[in-house]
Every structure is written in structure tokens, then in C-alpha cells.
């Protein structure tokens, strides 16, 4: 049986690193200074954006917006020290970096990952929310939902961090979203079913990625570690199969470079994927509180207006041709699309007629205004809702089972070009949102990481953390996360990396600590229902308070 090596001087396990969490007073001052600067930057940016479009925020609305943003950023901060601790565990336990340098290094690359992200993951999660929330985000019920899911996510993340369990922030957030969606539908007057409040097609897609990725991480890391063993045996170079034998040991230079590279890659990938979740929630908050400034992408150049109008008219003709001549009133078209999204049904010819009707109106309106930047305040919310309805309904149409037989290749190209224009007009992330999320995630990496690091470094495998195990687990984790971001899929850094560590431990020929794996497994299983129940209960409570005090 493999055993953990003991330090020759202290008699303690050689791989048990002294995790010094003390900070110099200047570092602490700088830490809180960056937080304050980030919040001030966000506040100044909001004031500038709203004034730039002639929208003035009342003091109460600004305070409410500030509270919501602080909670959203708190989620990303907790996400930083909860999830990214996985990235630094390998370099800390292989002595490639000291803990103090490792967490700062990881935080910096989390920051960069957020800044270069596309926003695709952010909106893949937002589409899990009920249609009525997206369309009426500024309502009291909409804000109750946002606060409920944010508070539930933060509370569950902090609870699992406190006991040292590498829980998934992605699972937590998605469970919270599903919880408020179900609660909303159950509470809504006249609802006939509790399941139509959730887009189960999108939920299945998102949950499949979360479920499949840990198994991929385990198997890939096991195979990679096994390959390392074979190569090491043939070349008679056992360095990748070794672990530090004493507290002062460091890996050979090239091995150390490899391990630092894999830590960097995981940190960068984590920022690019997980950072987007907070961005999406912040955009919902901004759209609800300051729709004139944030509901539409007013940074789109006026030169792109003609292209938008052209694609909208082309797509409108395609949709109307499949409406079977159905005549639909303009004021009825939007309710048809909304019902279609709620029921996930595009079989009715009225849906195609409605898509054509609303698309023609969008082309006319945008053409009259000249650009999205010139859309007046009173028309902003309705225009944005129309674009949202058409975009998401048209995506259901193009993903239906009969899409290939219903549309020609030319038709599909026209619809996809139109979808790209709609997406560019509604789904964007201001630079200041990226910066503040990046700061929250990066700073979160630098505190509170010790509990999770100890679990990953000491309590998964039965043997010391070897160089090959660290490199295999992190290389697989970084590759999987970057691939998921490429396709706009949210995945869990925690699940992938801990599964990778377990797979690498098996590939090394070591055993696994059953107690820790059982606890991690329980957290994986319980997170989704626990977050759903917590967020659903909070939503019910907040909505009851809103109604009791006649707030909306």
C-alpha cells in the first residue's frame, strides 16, 4: 500500500505545507483600497452611462442598484476563494510556488481571463430564467428573484467553504436560478404547472455539461497520468512521479515551469468561464434599474444600422413564408411569441407569422431612429423586449427537429445573420462590468483559500502530491474549461479539477481517501436541490414582503 512520506526533521507528512495566511499591513491596506476603487469606478461609470443617455436615477434607485451590485460582486468574490483555490493547490503542494505568490499569481490571471471573455456563458445561464422575468426585469417580482438567487448562491458557497468542501459555484448558481423559476411559476396566479417556469431544454443542455465534465476530467487525467508513468519508465526518468521529500524541496526548473504554466492556464480559464456568471446577473440588475442606458447596446456604430435592417427584413420574409398565410394582429404577435417561449412550442404557424410581424416592425423602428444609440428612453424597453422575444423564439425554430426540411440553406443563413444582429444589439457587457467582476474574482482568490487547498492537496489521494499528478490534473482542467467557454457552456472548475486530481491519483497507482470523496460527492449531489430550495424559499419570502408593503 502506498504511504505518505514523512519529513526527516519534523516527522510530519512531507507534503503537508505550512499555509501562512498572515498579511503585511500594507498589503491589507492595498487590498481594501482596490475594493474601494472598484466600487467607486462602478458608481462613476453608472452615473456617466445614465447621464449620457439623458436618464437620471433617483437616490433610492441608485442605492438599490448599489446594494444589488454589491451582492452580485460578493458572489464573484466568494467564487474566487472557493473555486480558484483548486488551481493553486497543485503548485503549493509541489513547492512550485509559495502560497502567498501563488494566490496573487492566480488572482492576476483570473482577472485577465474575465477581461478577454466573450459573454457567451453569461447569457447561456440567463436564458434559464423565466421569460416574464427577462421581459419585466424591472418589476418587484424581478428584483425579488435576483436577490433570492444571489443570496442563496452566496450562502451555500460560504457554508460549503466553511467546512472545506470543494463545492461548485456553477452548480450553486444554476440551482438558485432553477429554484426561483419553479417558485415563480408555482406562486403565479392561474399557473397550471410548476415546470413551465424553467426552460428545461436549456437546463438540460447546461446540466449535461456540468455532469459530463467531471467524468471527462477524471478519465482524461487518469489516462494522462498513466502515459506519464509509461514514458517515465521507458526513459528511466522518474522525476514526474516524485513528490517533495522535505519542506524545502522544489521541483526541477523545467517541471516547475510546467506546473506554473498549468496553474496559470486553470486560473485564466476559470476567470473566463466563471467570471461571466456574475456579469450576466449584473446586466440583469442594470437593465432593471437603468433600462435606457443598458437595455440596448448603444455602442453599436450607426454604420451597422443598414445591415441590421437588411437582415431583419430578409428574415421576416422567411418567417412569414412559413406562417401559412396566417394573419395576426400586431398587438397579438408579442403574446404569441411569449407563449411559445414559455411552452417551448414552435409548431403553430402563428409563431412564424408573429416572428415575421415583429421582425418587420423592428426593421422599421431601427431604420427610423438611425441607430440604437438614438432610441428614445420611452421606446428602449419595448424595443429590447421585442429583440429578445424574436431572438430566443427564432433559436427554438432553428433547433427544432424539422429545421433541415422546413428551411433551405439560404433561409437558415438569413435567419442566423439576423440572430447575430439581434444578439449584438442586446447581449453585451460594458467594459466597467468586466473590470469590477474581474477585481472581485481576482481579490477573492487571495483570501480564504486555505480550507479548499488543504482538501485538494491532502485529502483526496492517499499518497504525496507528485509533480505528474499536479500537471495532469490541471492540464486536463484548463483544456476542458477553455473548450466549454468556446461553446458558451458553464462548467465547474471545482468538479473538473477535483475529479482530475482523483483520476491522476489513480493513474499514479495511489489510492483515494473514501471519506473525502464521499463528502465531495455528497456536496455535488446536494448542491442543486439545496440551492433550489434555498432560493425558492427566499423568493417566496421576498415576494411576500414586497406585497405586504405594497412595493410593486
C-alpha positions in Angstrom: 0.0 0.0 0.0 1.3 3.5 -0.9 2.0 5.7 2.1 2.7 9.4 2.7 6.3 10.2 3.1 7.4 11.8 6.4 9.7 14.8 6.7 13.1 13.7 8.1 13.2 16.5 10.6 9.6 17.2 11.8 8.2 13.7 11.3 5.1 15.2 9.7 3.9 14.3 6.2 6.4 15.9 3.7 3.7 17.2 1.5 1.9 19.0 4.4 2.6 22.6 3.5 2.7 25.3 6.1 -0.1 27.6 4.8 0.7 31.0 6.2 -2.3 33.3 5.8 -0.8 36.3 7.6 -0.7 39.6 5.6 1.5 42.6 5.8 -0.5 45.7 7.0 0.4 47.5 3.7 -0.9 44.5 1.7 -4.2 44.7 3.7 -4.5 48.4 3.1 -3.9 47.9 -0.7 -6.4 45.1 -0.7 -9.2 47.2 0.7 -8.1 50.2 -1.4 -8.6 48.2 -4.6 -12.0 47.1 -3.4 -13.0 50.7 -2.7 -11.5 51.9 -6.1 -13.5 49.2 -7.9 -16.8 50.2 -6.3 -16.1 53.9 -6.9 -15.3 53.1 -10.6 -18.6 51.2 -10.9 -20.6 54.1 -9.4 -18.9 56.7 -11.6 -19.5 54.5 -14.7 -23.2 54.1 -13.9 -23.6 57.9 -13.4 -21.8 58.6 -16.7 -23.7 56.0 -18.7 -27.1 57.1 -17.5 -26.4 60.8 -17.9 -25.0 60.1 -21.4 -28.5 58.9 -22.5 -30.5 61.5 -20.5 -31.6 59.1 -17.8 -31.5 60.3 -14.2 -31.5 57.8 -11.3 -33.3 58.8 -8.1 -31.3 58.4 -5.0 -33.4 55.5 -3.8 -33.0 53.7 -7.1 -29.2 54.3 -7.1 -28.9 53.0 -3.6 -31.0 49.9 -4.5 -28.8 49.3 -7.6 -25.7 49.7 -5.4 -26.9 47.0 -3.0 -27.8 44.6 -5.8 -24.3 45.1 -7.4 -22.5 44.6 -4.1 -24.3 41.3 -3.6 -23.6 40.2 -7.1 -19.9 41.1 -6.7 -19.9 39.3 -3.3 -20.9 36.1 -5.2 -17.9 36.5 -7.5 -15.6 37.3 -4.6 -16.7 34.1 -2.8 -16.4 32.3 -6.1 -12.8 33.4 -6.2 -11.6 31.9 -3.0 -14.0 28.9 -3.2 -13.2 27.7 -6.8 -9.7 29.1 -7.6 -8.2 27.5 -4.5 -8.3 24.4 -6.6 -6.0 26.0 -9.2 -3.3 26.9 -6.6 -3.4 23.7 -4.6 -1.1 21.9 -7.1 1.7 24.5 -7.3 1.6 24.9 -3.5 1.8 21.2 -2.7 4.5 20.6 -5.2 6.5 23.5 -3.8 6.5 25.2 -7.3 5.3 28.5 -5.7 4.9 29.7 -2.1 1.2 30.2 -1.1 1.5 34.0 -1.0 2.9 34.2 -4.5 0.6 31.5 -5.9 -2.7 33.2 -4.8 -1.6 36.6 -6.2 -0.5 35.0 -9.4 -3.7 33.1 -9.8 -5.8 36.2 -9.0 -4.0 38.2 -11.7 -4.7 35.6 -14.3 -8.3 35.2 -13.2 -8.5 39.0 -13.8 -7.2 38.6 -17.3 -9.5 35.7 -18.1 -12.5 37.8 -17.2 -11.3 40.7 -19.3 -11.0 38.7 -22.5 -14.2 36.6 -22.1 -16.9 36.9 -24.7 -20.1 36.9 -22.6 -21.5 33.7 -24.2 -21.5 31.8 -20.9 -23.2 34.7 -19.2 -26.2 34.7 -21.4 -26.5 30.9 -21.6 -27.2 31.0 -17.9 -29.6 34.0 -18.1 -31.8 32.1 -20.5 -32.6 29.6 -17.7 -34.7 32.4 -16.1 -38.4 32.6 -16.7 -39.5 34.6 -19.7 -41.6 37.0 -17.7 -38.5 37.9 -15.5 -36.5 38.7 -18.6 -39.2 40.8 -20.1 -40.2 42.5 -16.8 -36.9 42.6 -15.0 -37.6 46.0 -13.5 -40.7 44.7 -11.7 -40.8 44.0 -7.9 -41.0 40.3 -8.7 -38.0 40.5 -11.0 -35.8 42.1 -8.3 -37.1 39.7 -5.7 -35.9 36.8 -8.0 -32.5 38.4 -8.5 -31.9 39.0 -4.7 -33.2 35.5 -3.9 -30.9 33.7 -6.3 -27.9 35.8 -5.4 -28.3 35.4 -1.6 -28.9 31.6 -2.0 -25.8 31.2 -4.1 -23.6 33.2 -1.6 -25.0 31.5 1.5 -24.5 27.9 0.1 -21.0 28.7 -1.2 -19.9 30.2 2.2 -21.4 27.2 4.1 -19.5 24.6 2.0 -16.3 26.7 2.1 -16.5 26.8 5.9 -16.4 23.0 6.2 -13.7 22.8 3.5 -15.8 21.0 0.8 -14.8 21.9 -2.8 -18.4 22.8 -3.9 -19.2 24.1 -7.4 -20.2 27.7 -7.6 -21.7 27.0 -11.1 -23.9 24.3 -9.7 -25.0 26.6 -6.9 -25.9 29.5 -9.2 -27.8 27.3 -11.7 -29.6 25.6 -8.8 -30.6 29.0 -7.5 -31.9 30.1 -10.9 -33.9 26.9 -11.3 -35.3 27.4 -7.8 -36.7 30.9 -8.4 -38.0 29.8 -11.7 -40.0 27.0 -10.3 -41.1 29.1 -7.3 -42.3 31.9 -9.6 -44.4 29.5 -11.6 -45.9 27.9 -8.6 -46.8 31.2 -7.0 -48.1 32.9 -10.1 -51.8 33.2 -10.2 -53.6 30.9 -12.6 -50.5 28.7 -13.2 -51.3 25.1 -14.2 -47.9 23.6 -13.8 -44.8 24.2 -11.9 -42.4 23.2 -14.7 -43.1 25.8 -17.3 -41.3 28.5 -15.3 -38.0 26.9 -16.4 -36.5 26.4 -19.8 -35.9 22.7 -19.4 -34.3 22.4 -22.8 -31.7 24.9 -21.9 -31.4 23.5 -18.4 -30.7 20.0 -19.8 -28.0 21.5 -22.0 -26.4 23.3 -19.1 -26.7 20.5 -16.6 -25.4 18.0 -19.1 -22.1 20.0 -19.4 -21.9 20.2 -15.6 -22.5 16.5 -15.2 -20.3 15.2 -18.1 -17.2 17.4 -17.4 -16.1 15.8 -14.1 -16.2 12.4 -15.7 -14.1 13.7 -18.6 -11.7 15.3 -16.1 -11.3 12.0 -14.2 -10.8 9.8 -17.2 -8.5 12.2 -19.1 -6.3 12.9 -16.1 -6.1 9.1 -15.4 -5.0 8.4 -19.0 -2.6 11.3 -19.0 -1.0 10.2 -15.7 -0.8 6.6 -16.9 1.0 7.9 -20.0 3.4 9.9 -17.8 4.2 6.6 -15.9 4.8 4.7 -19.1 7.1 7.4 -20.5 9.0 7.8 -17.2 9.6 4.0 -17.1 10.9 3.9 -20.7 13.1 6.9 -20.4 14.2 5.9 -16.8 13.4 9.4 -15.7 11.3 9.2 -12.6 11.1 12.9 -11.8 7.4 13.4 -12.7 6.5 10.5 -10.4 8.2 12.1 -7.4 7.0 14.4 -4.7 8.9 16.8 -2.4 10.7 14.8 0.2 11.3 17.6 2.6 9.7 21.0 3.3 12.4 23.0 1.5 12.4 20.8 -1.7 11.4 22.4 -5.0 10.8 20.7 -8.4 13.5 20.8 -11.1 13.3 24.0 -13.1 11.5 22.7 -16.2 9.0 20.8 -14.1 8.4 23.9 -12.0 7.8 25.9 -15.2 5.3 23.3 -16.4 3.4 23.3 -13.1 3.3 27.1 -13.0 2.0 27.1 -16.6 -0.8 24.7 -15.8 -1.8 26.7 -12.7 -1.8 29.8 -14.9 -4.0 28.1 -17.5 -6.5 26.9 -15.0 -6.7 30.4 -13.4 -7.1 32.1 -16.8 -9.8 29.6 -17.9 -11.6 29.9 -14.6 -11.8 33.6 -14.9 -13.1 33.4 -18.5 -15.9 30.9 -17.6 -16.9 31.6 -14.0 -16.5 35.4 -14.3 -19.2 35.5 -16.9 -21.9 34.3 -14.5 -21.6 37.4 -12.4 -21.6 39.6 -15.5 -24.9 38.2 -16.6 -26.5 38.8 -13.3 -25.2 42.3 -13.1 -26.5 43.1 -16.6 -30.0 41.9 -15.4 -29.8 44.3 -12.5 -28.6 47.2 -14.7 -31.4 46.6 -17.2 -34.0 46.6 -14.5 -32.7 49.8 -12.8 -31.5 51.8 -15.7 -33.1 50.4 -18.9 -32.4 53.4 -21.1 -28.6 53.1 -20.6 -28.2 49.3 -20.5 -31.2 47.5 -22.2 -29.7 48.1 -25.7 -26.1 48.1 -26.9 -25.8 51.8 -27.6 -22.2 51.4 -28.5 -23.1 49.8 -31.8 -22.0 52.1 -34.7 -24.7 53.8 -36.7 -23.0 52.3 -39.8 -24.3 48.9 -38.8 -28.0 50.0 -38.9 -28.4 49.4 -42.6 -27.1 45.8 -42.1 -29.5 45.2 -39.3 -32.5 46.5 -41.3 -31.5 44.3 -44.2 -31.1 41.1 -42.2 -34.4 41.8 -40.3 -36.4 42.2 -43.5 -34.9 39.1 -45.1 -35.6 37.0 -42.0 -39.1 38.5 -41.8 -39.9 37.3 -45.3 -38.6 33.8 -44.5 -40.7 33.6 -41.3 -43.8 34.9 -43.0 -43.5 32.4 -45.8 -43.8 29.6 -43.2 -46.7 31.2 -41.5 -49.1 29.5 -43.9 -50.8 32.8 -44.7 -51.8 33.3 -41.1 -52.9 36.8 -40.4 -52.0 38.1 -36.9 -52.7 41.4 -35.3 -49.6 43.4 -34.4 -50.6 43.7 -30.7 -51.2 40.0 -30.6 -47.8 39.0 -32.1 -45.8 39.5 -28.9 -48.1 37.4 -26.7 -47.8 34.6 -29.3 -44.0 34.7 -29.1 -44.1 34.9 -25.3 -46.4 31.9 -25.0 -44.2 30.0 -27.5 -41.2 30.6 -25.3 -43.0 29.5 -22.1 -44.4 26.4 -23.7 -41.3 25.6 -25.8 -43.5 25.0 -28.8 -43.0 26.3 -32.3 -45.3 24.1 -34.2 -48.1 26.6 -34.6 -48.0 28.6 -37.8 -49.0 31.7 -35.7 -45.5 31.6 -34.3 -43.9 32.1 -37.7 -46.4 34.8 -38.6 -45.6 36.6 -35.3 -41.9 36.4 -35.9 -42.4 37.9 -39.3 -44.6 40.7 -38.0 -42.4 41.7 -35.1 -39.2 41.5 -37.3 -40.7 43.9 -39.8 -41.6 46.3 -37.0 -38.1 46.1 -35.6 -36.6 46.9 -39.0 -38.9 49.9 -39.4 -38.2 51.3 -35.9 -34.4 50.9 -36.0 -34.4 52.4 -39.5 -36.4 55.4 -38.3 -34.1 56.0 -35.3 -30.9 55.6 -37.4 -29.0 53.7 -34.7 -29.6 52.0 -31.3 -27.8 54.9 -29.6 -30.7 57.2 -30.7 -33.5 55.1 -29.5 -35.5 57.4 -27.0 -35.9 56.4 -23.4 -39.7 55.6 -23.7 -39.1 53.1 -26.5 -36.0 51.4 -25.1 -37.6 48.7 -23.0 -40.2 47.7 -25.6 -37.6 47.5 -28.4 -35.3 45.4 -26.3 -38.1 43.1 -25.3 -39.1 42.7 -29.0 -35.5 41.8 -29.9 -35.3 39.3 -27.0 -38.5 37.6 -28.0 -37.6 37.3 -31.6 -34.0 36.1 -30.9 -34.9 33.3 -28.5 -38.0 32.2 -30.4 -36.1 32.1 -33.7 -33.4 30.0 -32.0 -36.1 27.5 -31.0 -37.2 27.5 -34.6 -33.7 26.8 -35.9 -33.1 24.0 -33.4 -36.4 22.2 -34.0 -36.4 18.6 -35.3 -37.8 19.6 -38.7 -35.5 22.6 -39.2 -33.5 20.8 -42.0 -36.6 20.0 -44.0 -38.6 23.2 -43.3 -35.8 25.7 -44.3 -33.4 25.9 -47.2 -29.7 26.6 -46.6 -30.3 30.1 -47.8 -33.2 30.6 -45.4 -31.1 29.4 -42.5 -28.3 31.7 -43.4 -30.7 34.7 -43.4 -32.1 33.7 -40.0 -28.7 33.1 -38.5 -27.4 36.5 -39.8 -30.4 38.2 -38.2 -29.8 36.3 -34.9 -26.3 37.6 -34.8 -27.5 41.2 -35.3 -30.1 40.8 -32.5 -27.5 39.3 -30.2 -25.1 42.1 -30.8 -27.8 44.7 -30.1 -29.0 43.2 -26.8 -26.3 40.9 -25.3 -23.2 42.9 -24.5 -21.1 43.5 -21.4 -19.8 47.1 -20.7 -16.1 47.2 -20.0 -16.6 48.6 -16.5 -18.7 45.5 -15.6 -15.9 43.2 -16.7 -13.4 45.2 -14.7 -15.4 45.2 -11.5 -16.2 41.4 -11.8 -12.5 40.8 -12.6 -11.5 42.7 -9.4 -14.0 40.8 -7.3 -12.9 37.4 -8.6 -9.2 38.2 -8.5 -9.3 39.6 -5.0 -11.4 36.7 -3.8 -8.7 34.3 -4.9 -6.3 36.0 -2.5 -8.3 35.3 0.7 -10.0 32.3 2.3 -8.3 29.8 0.0 -6.7 27.7 2.7 -9.6 25.3 3.5 -10.1 24.2 0.0 -6.4 23.9 -0.8 -5.9 21.6 2.2 -8.7 19.3 0.9 -7.4 19.1 -2.6 -3.7 18.8 -1.6 -4.0 16.4 1.3 -7.4 14.7 1.5 -8.1 13.2 -2.0 -5.2 10.9 -2.7 -3.5 8.6 -0.2 0.0 9.5 -1.3 2.0 12.6 -1.6 1.1 15.1 -4.4 3.6 14.3 -7.2 4.6 16.6 -10.0 2.9 14.4 -12.6 -0.3 14.3 -10.7 -0.4 18.1 -10.4 0.4 18.7 -14.1 -2.0 16.1 -15.3 -5.0 17.3 -13.3 -4.5 21.0 -14.1 -3.7 20.5 -17.8 -7.0 18.5 -18.2 -8.9 21.1 -16.2 -7.7 24.0 -18.2 -8.3 22.3 -21.5 -11.9 21.3 -20.5 -12.8 24.7 -19.2 -11.5 26.6 -22.2 -13.3 24.2 -24.6 -16.5 24.7 -22.7 -16.1 28.5 -22.9 -15.6 28.2 -26.6 -19.1 26.8 -26.9 -20.7 29.0 -24.3 -21.2 26.3 -21.7 -20.9 26.8 -18.0 -18.8 24.2 -16.3 -17.4 23.7 -12.7 -13.7 24.3 -12.2 -14.1 22.6 -8.8 -15.7 19.5 -10.1 -13.3 19.2 -13.1 -10.1 19.8 -11.1 -11.0 17.6 -8.1 -12.1 14.8 -10.5 -8.8 15.3 -12.3 -6.8 15.1 -9.0 -8.7 11.8 -8.2 -8.0 10.5 -11.7 -4.3 11.4 -11.5 -4.1 9.7 -8.1 -5.5 6.5 -9.6 -3.2 6.9 -12.6 -0.2 7.3 -10.2 -1.2 3.9 -8.7 -2.3 5.5 -5.4 -5.5 5.0 -3.5 -8.2 7.5 -2.8 -9.4 8.7 0.6 -13.0 7.5 0.7 -14.2 9.8 3.4 -13.2 12.9 1.5 -14.6 11.6 -1.8 -17.8 10.8 0.0 -18.1 14.3 1.3 -17.3 15.8 -2.1 -19.8 13.5 -3.7 -22.5 14.5 -1.3 -21.8 18.2 -1.9 -22.1 17.6 -5.7 -25.4 15.7 -5.2 -26.9 18.1 -2.6 -25.9 21.4 -4.1 -28.5 21.6 -6.8 -31.6 20.7 -4.7 -30.3 22.6 -1.7 -29.7 25.8 -3.8 -33.2 25.3 -5.4 -34.9 25.0 -2.1 -33.0 27.9 -0.6 -33.5 30.3 -3.5 -37.2 29.3 -3.9 -37.9 29.9 -0.2 -36.1 33.3 -0.3 -38.0 34.3 -3.4 -41.3 33.4 -1.7 -40.3 35.4 1.4 -39.1 38.5 -0.5 -42.2 38.5 -2.8 -44.4 38.3 0.3 -42.6 41.3 1.8 -43.0 43.2 -1.4 -46.7 42.6 -1.5 -47.1 43.3 2.2 -45.5 46.7 1.9 -47.1 47.4 -1.5 -43.7 47.9 -3.1 -44.8 46.6 -6.5 
